[in-house]
Amino acid sequence: MLIVTGSVEARPDTIDRILELGLAHVQRSRLEPGCILHSIHRDVENELRVVFIEQWEDTKALEDHFHVPASREFVRQASALAFRPPEMSIFHAEVALIGNPAAEKRRD
């Protein structure tokens, strides 16, 4: 599984548009093959920062997502509206069973 975290910091005059674009992007992305989770959050310590959390089944699913024209357009538009360039990190992960009741239920 891949976990992606990303964020974009808006300018005060662009936050509403970034939130609108971001919400449409996550709703569209959730329908893509291999998408386990795609969510948007507003940073409670910085009201101009929007955070994205994603989970993808595998590298192919994430690469396919990056090639969707609407995904590329979202990044282009959000970057143009941002105070500074967006940030993104990608992590390869596996579910840890130790002390994770939710994972243990999935195993049963």
N, C-alpha and C positions, 0 to 999 in steps of 0.2 A: 504494500500500500504506500502511496505517496501522500504526504501532507504538504500543503502549500499555505504559506502565510504571506499576506501582502497588505500594503497600506498606501494611502494617498492622503496628503494634507492639502486641503482646499484653501483657496483664498476666501476671505469673508463673503465676497460677492458671488462665489461659485459653489458654495457648499450644497445648496439645494439641488443644483443641477447634477453635481457628482453623486449625491444620494439617489437621485432619480435614475441616472444612468447605471449606477451600481446595482440597484434593486432589480432593474430589468435584466442586467447581465447575469446575476445569480439565478434568477428565475428561469432564464433561458438555459443556462449551463446545467442546471439540475436535470434537464431532460436528455443530456448527452450520455451516450453509452459509457459506462465505467465511472460515472460520477457518483460518489457515495454521499458527499456533503459539499455544499457550496453556500456560504453564508456571508452576510454583510453586517457589520457592527459599527457603532459610533463610539469612539473613545470618550469615556466619561471624564477624563482628565484634560483632554484637548478636543473641544467640540468641533474643530475643523479637521480632525483626523478620522478617516474611515478605514476600518480594518476588514480584511477578507480572510476567511478560513475555509480551506478546501480539503477534501479527501478524494483521492482517485485510486481505482483498483490497481492500475499499473502504469508504466511509462508510456505505453502506446496510447492509452486513453487520454493522458495529460497532453502528449504531443498532438494528438488529434484535436483536442480542445484549443491548443495554441494556434492551430491552422484554420479554425472556424473564422470566416470573414467577420462575423459580428463580434467575436472576441478581440480580434485585432483592432476593429473600429472602436470598441470600448476603451482599450488601452490608449489609442490615439487621442480620443476625446478627453479622457480623464487626465492624461498627461498635459494636454493643452490648458486645462482648467486648474491644474495643480500649482501650489505655491512652490514646490520643489519636486524633482522627479520621484515617481512612485517607487516603492521598494517591494521586493519579493524574495522569499526564501523557499527552497524546495527540500524536503526531507524524506528519506526512505525510512519507513517504519514498519514495525510488526506489533500486533497487539500483545501487550505484556499481561500474563495471567496472574502474576504475583500481586496480591492485594487489590485486584481489580474485579469487584463483584459483577460488574456488567459483562466483562469478558468471560468470566466463569459461567454465567448463565448462557452465553452463546455457545459454549463448549458442550453443555448438557444436551 
